[in-house]
Every structure is written in C-alpha cells, then in structure tokens.
Amino acid sequence: MIALPAGPDFGLSGRRALVTGGSSGIGLAAAVALGRAGAHVSVAARRGAELEALCEAMRAERIDCEALVLDVTDSGAVDRTLDARAPFDILVNSAGMNRPKPLAELTDDDIDAVVQLNVKSTFYTTRAVARRLQAAGLPGSIINVSSQMGHVGSPRRSLYCASKHAVEGMTRALAWELGPARIRINTVCPTFIETPMTAPMFAAPGFRDWVCERIALGRVGTMPEVMGAIVFLASEASSLMTGSALMLDGGWTAA
C-alpha cells in the first residue's frame, strides 16, 4: 500500500501574532485572517478607537485579540512594548504609506515620512520580535508587506518604490541572518488592492484603467485575496520558504 504524504498544516492554534498597521486595509485583513486560523492576535496602530472597534468585531467571532496602541516609528516605544510581552511567533509588518509625486515635487518631509514608516519601523519591529525569539530559542515567521513596486519602477512613485525595494533587500539579508535561529522572513507583494489608502487614487480619472491595463488578470485585487497568502506564510505550510517574495500582482511583474 502506498504511504501518502501528510498534508500541509495551515493552522495557527496556540501561536501569538503581532500585526502592525492593523487598524485598516491590509493590516486589518491580516489580523482577521490570522485570528480565524487560530492565532492570538495583537493588533498595533496609533488610532486607539479604531483598534478597539476592530477587536470588538473580532471577539464577536471568538477571535482572541489585543488592541495595542503603538507608534512603530518610535523605536524606544517598540522595544518597551514588545519586551514587556511574551515573544511573538508571527509578525506582520503592514504599517506603511505612500506619497505619489513627481521627483521634483517631493519634499524632505515626504522622504522622511515614507522612509520612517515603510523602512525604519520595519527594522524596529523586526529587531524587537527577532531578539525576543532568539533569546527564548523559539522559531518564528516574519511577513513584510511589500509591494509589486518593490520589484519594478513606476512614474510618480520613486519614493515608494525605493522604500519597498529596501524592504525586499532587508528581507533577503535577514533570511540568511535569522535562518540558523529557525526564524523565517518573507514578503508579500500585492498589486493595487481596494483599500482605504488606494481609494483616492482610484477616484482620479483614468487611474483604474491605467492600472488594469498593466495587470494580466485585468482587474485590481481585493483584501481577501491577500489574506490567504498571509496565513500561508505564517503557518507551517510554508516551512521551507524564507527570503522569498510572494507575488500577488495579477501578473504585473510577469511582463
């Protein structure tokens, strides 16, 4: 009789997850997906009222969650907050922003704000979570929400592209550094997704058509289409993946 291989394990029961930028958009979707898969989820963002409303809705589904008011651009606050908690097995770095402008119109404030949130805060939270896991001798999975723009260029997005290319480089380097400690780190790279952050972009005349013309599937993405990838990378189903970029771009980068 043929011995059949065991199937992949997508369950996260007993795992502790931290999701930054979790009060809206992809971060919110990631928090819900991880919670539904069985993880205890700490949802971090600066807006306390929105976090509490989210956790109330999650608890109504019997998802175990914590609202964590935290400014991830403050490295000291990140260290103090995470050092006071048990290690997180899963980290989703979803906090991010975009200020699309032509190069000549970018201000120093634009550059500082995008780099601070998209790059430096990812370093801060990853450092704090990895340090706690290594001290406890525990494995973990770190998921950086990157973008297709971390692999290509685009007009008016030099700053955003630079920040996401930095996240991709960081992820690849840390895969080698953290691999011996059994800590995996990967990115998810969505195309344009229907979120509150992208709504003003899609309101601009012709922008949706411009985007869809560059996506092989001919449409933008939705938040549920990101949720499966988050659970996959957080779970043992992806146990052989580290330093990888999981493209959720509808074929944009295949051209």
N, C-alpha and C positions, 0 to 999 in steps of 0.2 A: 504494500500500500504506500502511495506517495505521501511523504510528510509535507504538509502545506506550511508555508511561512506564516508567522504571526503577522497580523495586520498592524498598520500604523496606529499609534496612540495619540489622539488629539486632545485627550482630557487634561485638565489643569487643576483637578481637585487637590486641595492642600497647598497649592502654590500661592505665593504672595507677589502681586504685581503692582508696579508704580507706573502711572501714565501721566506725563506732563502735557500741558496744554489741553487738559481733558474736559474743559467746560463746554466745548463746542467742536463742530467739524469732525475731522478725522480722529482727533484725540477722544472725543466723546464716543464715537463709534468703536474705537479700540477698547475703551474701558468696558463698554457694554458687552462686546464680543468675548473678552477675557473673562468677565464675570459669568456670562452664560455658560462658558466652558468649565466653570467650577473654581476659578481663582478668587481669592480675596483681593479686591482692587482698591488701592489708594489713588484717588483722582486729584491731581495737583493743578492749580491755576491760581491766578491772582484774585479772581472775582468770587468772593465767598458765597454770595446769594445764589449765583448760578450753580455753583458746586453743590450747595445744599439741595437745590431743586432737583439736580441730576441724581444725587444719591437717594433722595426720597423716591424718585421714579424707579431707580434700580432696586431699592429694597422692596418695592411693591412687587417686583418679580422674584423676590427672595435671593437677590444677589448681595453678597457680603461686601460692603464698600465703606470707605472712609473719605470724607471731604478734607483735603489738605490744602489750606491756603498758603501758597508759597510763590515767591518771586524767584524763578530759576535763574535769573540773571545776577542774583546776589549769591556769590559763591559761599560766603560765610553762612547765610541762611540755609542754603542747601546742605552744607556739612552738618550744621547743628540739628536740622530737622531729621535728616536721614540717620545720623549717628545715634539719635535717641530712639530709633525703631529697630525691630528685628530686620535682618537682611532681606532684601527683595530678590526673589528668584528671577523675576521678569521686570525689565524696564522698557517702556516705550517712550522714546524721546519724540514727542509730537509737537511741542511748542515751537512755533515758527511764524514768520511774517514775510510779506513781500511789499516792496515799494517800486512798482514798474515805472521807469522813467528813462528817457534818453540819457546817455552818459553825461552830456554837457549840463543836464539839469539836476543831476544827483548832488545833494548837499552832504557835508560832513556828517550831519545828524542822520541822514538816511543811511549812510555807510555804517556808522557806529551802531545804529539801532538794529539793522539786519544782521550784522556780524555778531553783535552781542547775543541776540536771541537765537539765531539759527546755528551758530557755530560755538560760541563760548559757553552758552548754557548747556549745550550737549556735552561738552567736555566736563562741565561741573557735575552734572548729574551722573554721567557715566563713571567718572572718577570716584564719586562717593559710593555708588552702588557696587562697583567692582572692588573697591577697597574693603567693604564690609563682607562681601562674598569670599574674597581671598583670605581674610582674617579668620573666617569661620570654616574655611576649606570646603565651601559649597559650590556646586555648578550653577550656571545661570544662563539666561538668554537676554541679550540686549538688542532691541529693534530700533533703529533710527529711521524716522520718517523722512526720507529724502524726496526725490522727485525725478521725473524724466529729465528735468533741467539740470540734474547732476551728471548727465551723460551727453547732453547736446548744448547748443547755444540757441539764443533767440533774441530778436530785437527788443529793446527796452527792458531787458532782463539780465543785463550784465552782472548786476549786484546779486540778484537772487541766484543766478547760475554759479557765480563764484562761491557763494555760501554753500550751495548744495554739492558742488564739486569738492569743497573742503570736507564736508561730512562723508562723502564717499572715500576720500583718501584716509581720513581718520579711521573709518570702519575697517578698511583693509589692513592698515598698520596694527590696529588693536586686535584683529583676528589672530595675528601671529603672537602678539604680546600676551594675550589673555588665554589663548588656546591651551597651553600647558596646565592652566588652572581650571580647565573644563568650562570656561565661560565663552559662550558663542556670541558673535555680534554680526548682524546683517542689516541691510537696508531694504525698505520697501520704496518703490519709485513710481508713484502714481502719475498719470497724466492729469489733465484738468478734471476735477471732481466737483460735483454740485455740492457746494458748502456755503455757509455764510460769508467766508472770505472771498470766494470767487464770484458771488452773486453780482457785485458791482461791475466786475469785468464782463460778465455775460450780458449785462444791461447795455453795454456800449454797442452801437450799431455795427453789425458785420463781424463782431468778435467771435461769436459762436460759430459762424460759418467758417471763419479763418481757422479756428481750432479743429473743427470736424473734418476739414479738408486734409488735415495732416495726421489723422487717426485712421488706421486701416479699417477699423470697425465702423467708422463714420459717425461716431457719437462720443459724448463725454461720459465719464464714469460716475458712479453713484457710491455713496458711503458703504452700503452693504457689500459692494464688490471689493472693498479694502479689508473688510472685517475677517474674511476667511484667511487672507494672507497673514494677518496679524496672529491669529490663533495657530496657524501652521508653524510660523517661525518661533512662537513661544513654546510650542509643545515638543514632545519627543519625536513627533513625526518628521521633524527637520533636523534630527540629531547629528547628521553628517554635514550640515551647512554652517559655514562661518566665513566671513569675509565676502559674502555674496550680495548681489543686488537683485532683488526680486522685482522684475519689471511688470507694472500694472498700467501699461501705457497704451493699450489697444493697438499696438503695432507702430507707434510714433517713431521709435528708435530703430525699427526694422528697415526703414527706408535707406 
